[in-house]
Amino acid sequence: MRPYHQIPILECGERLVEIPLEMFAVESPHPYEKLGASYGNYSPYYLRESVVKNLIQAQNYLQLLRPNWHIQIFDAYRPVAVQQFMVDYSFSTALEERGLTEAELTPKQCQEIWEAVYEIWAVPSMDEKMPPPHSTGAAVDITLVDEVGQIINMGSPIDEMSERSHPDYYAYKDHPDAHYYHTHRQLLSDVMLKAGFQRNPKEWWHFCYGDQMWAWLNHQATAFYGRLC
């Protein structure tokens, strides 16, 4: 259980709508579909209607500060089945990086790897009281693209399981590019927060509006988006 799971959900029933991708940059093919995740009849490029409106506002704010820059949509709506796929994929990747197989893991090693996975990934729970944020259609993973279509280097890739994923990791680091990385992470955060979003305290790329995490960070008594599937 995460701290935000204490927030009750009063589902408002707002529909999922397609993100107008012509207004944003997008990675193609979709990064999780490329790995083998199946969205079935769903699309990763959908969000709740108000979330899309706010995302468009954030893009407009970005344009005022950096003309011809775009928010790049990495991932948005995510069915629980895709959440499970990515959790399992991340566990397997962590094993491979450590040169281990699941059969030879000690209980301590297994626990350490799962803790690293769940530091980044929400539990793919079907419990209506604690839905994965992306399965509510209220969370989006994003980065920035400059005026020539170049993805801005944020100092770590999206979904990296390390402390470099923490939003303020480079704020006080003695690294030659620390100021560059932190400035652009902050730019992304500024335009999103101005549009009503909140940022995941442990992921520079994850922003949400209306779900439990948003309500918790925004000191709201209830969330108004729950799990959709």
N, C-alpha and C positions, 0 to 999 in steps of 0.2 A: 504494500500500500504506500502510495506517495502522499505527501502532506495535503495536496489539493483534493484527494479523494474524499476528504471530510465535507467538501462542499456539496450540498444537495443539488440535483438537477431538476428544473421545471421545464421540460421540453416544450419549446414554442411552436414546433411543427413547421418551421420555415423550410422551404424546399432547397434541394441542391440545384445549382445552376452551373452551366459551363463557364469557365474562365475565358474571357475574350483574349485568346492567345496572341492576336495581332497587336495588342497593346504592350505585350511583354516579350521577353526572350524565353526560349524554352529549349531544354535538352532533348534531342531526338536521335534514336528512340529513347523512350522513357527509361531512366536508369534501372529501375527495378524489373520492368518487363524484359529488359536486356539480359538480366540475370536469370530469368525464367519465372518470375512472379506472374500469376494470372489474375487479372482484374475481372474476368468473366464478363458480365453485361455492364460493368461499371467502368468509369474512366477516372484516371488519377488527376485529371485536370478539371475537376468539379469542386465547388465549395458551396457553403450556404450562401444564400442571396446577399445578405448584409455583409458577409465576409468578403465577397467579390467586390461589392461597392466600396468597401474600405480599402481593399487592395488597389483598386483603381485610383482612389484618393492618394495613396502612398506613392504610386507611380507618378502622379501629377506633381506631388511635392518634390520628388526626386528630380523631375525635369526642371523645376525652378532652380535647384541647386547645381545640377549637373546636366545641362542641355544635351539631349540625345543619348543619355544613359538610360538603361532599362533594368528593372527587376527581372531576374531570371527565375522562372518557376522550376524548381527541382522536383518537388512532390507536393501533392495537396491531399485530396480525399484518398483514404486508404482503408479498404475493407479489412476486417479482423483477420481473414485468411491470408492477406498479403502481409499484415503485421507478423503473423506467425511464420510465414516464409522467410521474412527478413531477419527475424530473431534467430531462426535455425541456421540461416546462411551466415550470420555474423558469428555464431558459436563455432560453426565449421571453419570459418576463416581464421578465427582466433586460434583454433587448434593447429591449423596448418602453419600459421606464422610462428608458433612455438615449437613446431616439429613434433607434435604429439598426435596420438590417435585416441579416440574416445575410450577404447578398450583398456588402454594403459593408464588412464587418468587416476590419480589418487583422489579421494574425496575432497581433500583440501584444494588440489588443483582445479577440480571440477567447480567447486564453489567460487574460487577466485575468478575463473573465466566467466561464469554466469553473472557474477557481480559486475564485471567489466561490461558485459553485454547489456545488462539492465541499467547501467549508468547512462547509456544512450537511448536504448529502446524501451518503450513502454511495454508492460506485460500484455500479451494478446488476449485479454480477458473478455469473456462474454457476459460478465456480471454487469447489469445495467447501471449499477451504482459507481462503477469504476472503469469506464470505457477508455480505450487508447485514444489520445487526443485526435489523431488523424481520422479515426473512424467516426468522429462526430461531424466531419465536414467543416470544422472550425479552425483547423491548424494547417499551416503551409510552411514548407521548407524552401528557402530562397537564397539567392546571392545577387551580385551586381554584375552588369555587363556595360562596358564603356561605349563611347560613340562609334568605335570601329568594330564593335561586336566581340571584343576581347573580354573574357571572364576575368574579373578582378581577383587577384590572389589575396585571399583572406588569412593566409598563414597556416591553414589546415583545411583539408577537404571536408565536405559535408559527410556526416556519419562517422568520422574518425573516432575511435574509442581511446581517447587520451585527454589529458588536461588541456591540450591545445584547443579543444573544442569549447572550453569555457569562454564566454564572451569577452571577459577582461584579462585573458591570459597574457596578452602582449602589452597591457597598460604600463607595466613597470619592468618589463624584461629588457635585459642588456643584449639586444639582438639588432643587427644592422638594419633590418626592415621592420622592427617592432612598431615604430611610429606609423609607418605606411599601413600595416595590417590593422592596427587598432583604430586608426582614423577611418578606414573604410568599413570596419565592423560597426563603428559608432554612427557613421552616415546611414547605413542600412537600418540600424536601430532607430535613429532619430525620425526618419520618414515613416517608419512603421508605427512607432509610438504616437506620432502626431496624428495618424489616421485611426487611432483607437486600439491598436494591437498591444499585446504584451509579449515580451521575449522570454523564452525558456532560460532560466538562470544558468543552465549547464550547456546550452547549445547556441552558438552565435547565429545559426541559420533558421531556427525554429520560432515562428510567431503564431499567436493564436488570438481569437476574438470570440467571446461568448461561451467557451467551454469551461471546465472546472479549473484548469490551470489559470486561465485568464481571470476568472472570478477570484481565485485565491490571491493572485498577484495584484489584482485591482481592488482588493478588500471589499468584494461584493458578497452578499449573503448567499446568493444562488447563481448557478449557471443556467443558461437557457438553451444549450445544445447538448443532446445526449447521443448515444450510439445509434447509427443508422443501419448497420448490418454487422 
